């Protein structure tokens, strides 16, 4: 059986991605590693720091040993370094926000990135710029951090967390073609969003891309 491994930095993502896999890829096995300290460490010293890279390498090794044919890193802050380490070790790794970024660049040139953590902004901007260059598109990128949102998330106030994000979107939507929610934990903010422009989140698009990639590999 083909298998996807998920590298999470919050336990709240385990159920989300298990549910999506059950819906979109029930024939595919699932394994997970949760390492909350990786995100905390990346926020303190940066995602490229040796200690972060070492932790990511260890997590990826664990998932590969568990039989993962493809690994999805669901943390946007360490997603880029996870992909780099995957290439260096010949391990197939996909950051959760790559399919979302590709879709956003296809939709329009004015992109707003909405995040709850400022450590997510630079990796997400760099990803969008890389994808735009690859696609031959010109983009402008507006970066927004929702003040106080992450504190609500950390305290377990998921309703308050999502409300803070949702309330910020109408003003942001006025000057862009598409909004991307930079962190997987923000996905519920797309529910019922009617802003006249697309609001994209990463979990479903990532799982769709990952299952498609495995299916194509199996067919080949």
C-alpha positions as semicolon CSV with decimal commas, in nm:
position;residue;x (nm);y (nm);z (nm)
1;X;0,000;0,000;0,000
2;X;0,126;0,348;-0,089
3;X;0,168;0,577;0,211
4;X;0,190;0,950;0,287
5;X;0,375;1,073;0,594
6;X;0,282;1,403;0,758
7;X;0,526;1,618;0,955
8;X;0,321;1,836;1,192
9;X;0,428;2,100;1,443
10;X;0,091;2,101;1,619
11;X;-0,121;1,803;1,725
12;X;-0,438;1,978;1,602
13;X;-0,337;1,896;1,245
14;X;-0,339;1,518;1,291
15;X;-0,718;1,484;1,284
16;X;-0,756;1,741;1,003
17;X;-0,526;1,559;0,765
18;X;-0,646;1,214;0,869
19;X;-0,999;1,323;0,780
20;X;-0,889;1,463;0,443
21;X;-0,695;1,146;0,365
22;X;-0,998;0,933;0,452
23;X;-1,207;1,144;0,215
24;X;-0,962;1,194;-0,072
25;X;-0,722;0,902;-0,048
26;X;-0,878;0,616;0,149
27;X;-0,660;0,365;-0,036
28;X;-0,340;0,534;0,086
29;X;-0,173;0,466;0,420
30;X;-0,102;0,750;0,663
31;X;0,171;0,808;0,922
32;X;0,244;1,119;1,127
33;X;0,517;1,281;1,332
34;X;0,426;1,572;1,563
35;X;0,712;1,790;1,688
36;X;0,587;2,114;1,844
37;X;0,939;2,217;1,946
38;X;1,044;2,246;1,580
39;X;0,817;2,546;1,526
40;X;0,911;2,704;1,858
41;X;1,279;2,660;1,773
42;X;1,237;2,795;1,419
43;X;1,065;3,104;1,558
44;X;1,355;3,165;1,796
45;X;1,656;3,098;1,570
46;X;1,515;3,085;1,215
47;X;1,414;2,787;1,001
48;X;1,760;2,756;0,842
49;X;1,942;2,718;1,175
50;X;2,140;2,393;1,219
51;X;1,930;2,283;1,517
52;X;1,611;2,319;1,313
53;X;1,760;2,136;1,016
54;X;1,870;1,855;1,245
55;X;1,521;1,823;1,392
56;X;1,361;1,822;1,048
57;X;1,606;1,557;0,926
58;X;1,521;1,337;1,223
59;X;1,146;1,372;1,164
60;X;1,179;1,298;0,792
61;X;1,394;0,992;0,866
62;X;1,128;0,863;1,107
63;X;0,856;0,899;0,844
64;X;1,065;0,732;0,574
65;X;1,140;0,442;0,808
66;X;0,765;0,414;0,869
67;X;0,724;0,350;0,496
68;X;0,617;0,691;0,364
69;X;0,638;0,716;-0,015
70;X;0,579;1,092;0,007
71;X;0,610;1,331;0,301
72;X;0,400;1,645;0,346
73;X;0,530;1,907;0,590
74;X;0,221;2,086;0,721
75;X;0,415;2,373;0,884
76;X;0,466;2,673;0,655
77;X;0,754;2,807;0,864
78;X;0,971;2,497;0,814
79;X;0,817;2,379;0,486
80;X;1,090;2,527;0,268
81;X;1,377;2,376;0,462
82;X;1,192;2,042;0,469
83;X;1,178;2,037;0,089
84;X;1,548;2,128;0,064
85;X;1,649;1,852;0,306
86;X;1,425;1,609;0,120
87;X;1,604;1,683;-0,208
88;X;1,944;1,651;-0,042
89;X;1,850;1,309;0,096
90;X;1,658;1,195;-0,214
91;X;1,339;1,183;-0,011
92;X;1,013;1,303;-0,171
93;X;0,896;1,596;0,045
94;X;0,626;1,852;-0,035
95;X;0,551;2,160;0,171
96;X;0,182;2,196;0,248
97;X;0,147;2,541;0,093
98;X;0,311;2,473;-0,245
99;X;-0,009;2,362;-0,428
100;X;-0,194;2,660;-0,279
101;X;0,079;2,899;-0,393
102;X;0,071;2,755;-0,744
103;X;-0,305;2,802;-0,760
104;X;-0,279;3,160;-0,629
105;X;-0,024;3,257;-0,894
106;X;-0,248;3,110;-1,164
107;X;-0,548;3,312;-1,036
108;X;-0,398;3,661;-1,036
109;X;-0,099;3,886;-0,995
110;X;-0,205;4,067;-0,678
111;X;-0,175;3,823;-0,388
112;X;-0,236;3,884;-0,018
113;X;-0,072;3,655;0,236
114;X;-0,259;3,641;0,566
115;X;-0,074;3,483;0,858
116;X;-0,110;3,446;1,232
117;X;0,267;3,414;1,280
118;X;0,523;3,655;1,140
119;X;0,774;3,368;1,104
120;X;0,551;3,235;0,826
121;X;0,567;3,548;0,612
122;X;0,916;3,527;0,463
123;X;0,894;3,155;0,370
124;X;0,553;3,208;0,210
125;X;0,665;3,518;0,019
126;X;0,976;3,335;-0,105
127;X;0,762;3,042;-0,219
128;X;0,522;3,268;-0,410
129;X;0,809;3,451;-0,579
130;X;0,971;3,121;-0,677
131;X;0,647;2,982;-0,817
132;X;0,576;3,306;-1,007
133;X;0,924;3,292;-1,162
134;X;0,872;2,929;-1,257
135;X;0,535;3,009;-1,416
136;X;0,662;3,324;-1,587
137;X;0,415;3,547;-1,401
138;X;0,459;3,890;-1,245
139;X;0,313;3,920;-0,895
140;X;0,283;4,170;-0,615
141;X;0,258;4,028;-0,266
142;X;0,097;4,201;0,033
143;X;0,185;4,055;0,373
144;X;-0,052;4,069;0,670
145;X;-0,015;3,937;1,025
146;X;-0,336;3,919;1,228
147;X;-0,239;4,061;1,565
148;X;-0,340;3,851;1,863
149;X;-0,461;3,557;1,654
150;X;-0,177;3,320;1,737
151;X;-0,214;3,381;2,110
152;X;-0,575;3,268;2,080
153;X;-0,467;2,957;1,891
154;X;-0,209;2,870;2,154
155;X;-0,463;2,915;2,432
156;X;-0,703;2,673;2,262
157;X;-0,953;2,942;2,162
158;X;-1,009;2,811;1,809
159;X;-1,333;3,006;1,759
160;X;-1,166;3,333;1,857
161;X;-0,867;3,248;1,642
162;X;-1,076;3,192;1,330
163;X;-1,300;3,492;1,404
164;X;-0,995;3,720;1,421
165;X;-0,884;3,598;1,079
166;X;-1,229;3,616;0,920
167;X;-1,284;3,971;1,047
168;X;-0,959;4,086;0,884
169;X;-1,036;3,956;0,536
170;X;-1,288;4,210;0,393
171;X;-1,047;4,503;0,416
172;X;-0,761;4,300;0,272
173;X;-0,974;4,175;-0,017
174;X;-1,038;4,524;-0,153
175;X;-0,703;4,559;-0,331
176;X;-0,599;4,206;-0,435
177;X;-0,701;3,926;-0,671
178;X;-0,662;3,637;-0,428
179;X;-0,596;3,580;-0,058
180;X;-0,396;3,288;0,074
181;X;-0,414;3,178;0,437
182;X;-0,054;3,105;0,518
183;X;-0,102;2,841;0,788
184;X;-0,290;2,512;0,775
185;X;-0,463;2,595;1,104
186;X;-0,642;2,886;0,933
187;X;-0,839;2,668;0,690
188;X;-1,176;2,711;0,863
189;X;-1,164;3,083;0,785
190;X;-1,257;3,000;0,425
191;X;-1,595;2,861;0,531
192;X;-1,867;3,087;0,400
193;X;-1,620;3,350;0,283
194;X;-1,795;3,567;0,023
195;X;-1,552;3,843;-0,062
196;X;-1,577;3,843;-0,439
197;X;-1,228;3,692;-0,470
198;X;-1,088;3,346;-0,389
199;X;-0,962;3,277;-0,038
200;X;-0,729;2,977;-0,044
201;X;-0,614;2,747;0,235
202;X;-0,358;2,473;0,218
203;X;-0,481;2,143;0,370
204;X;-0,724;2,022;0,104
205;X;-0,516;2,143;-0,191
206;X;-0,208;1,974;-0,044
207;X;-0,382;1,642;0,011
208;X;-0,530;1,652;-0,340
209;X;-0,187;1,720;-0,487
210;X;-0,017;1,455;-0,274
211;X;-0,268;1,180;-0,354
212;X;-0,255;1,269;-0,724
213;X;0,123;1,252;-0,718
214;X;0,118;0,907;-0,559
215;X;-0,148;0,782;-0,799
216;X;0,060;0,900;-1,096
217;X;0,369;0,734;-0,953
218;X;0,180;0,407;-0,905
219;X;0,041;0,424;-1,258
220;X;0,389;0,490;-1,398
